[in-house]
Amino acid sequence: MSDVYQKFLIYFQLSRHVRNEKSSKVYKYFISNSFNSSKVENIHRKNQKNLSKLSEDKRQI
């Protein structure tokens, strides 16, 4: 299992990978708290959810 996770990290954190290019329209992913958990967070979806809330319910991302 850790081998798969390591390959995942290498693949998604390469600096030239399309998901890391700022001009790319592809969703960007990042590892949140990779030492304590293996959560992958979609930051664009988080922003979409936040924008759909009322202004007083929005939180800082």
Secondary structure, 3 states (H helix, E strand, C coil): CHHHHHHHHHHHCCCCCHHHCCCCCCCCEEEECCCCCCEEEEHHHHHHHHHCCCHHHCCCC
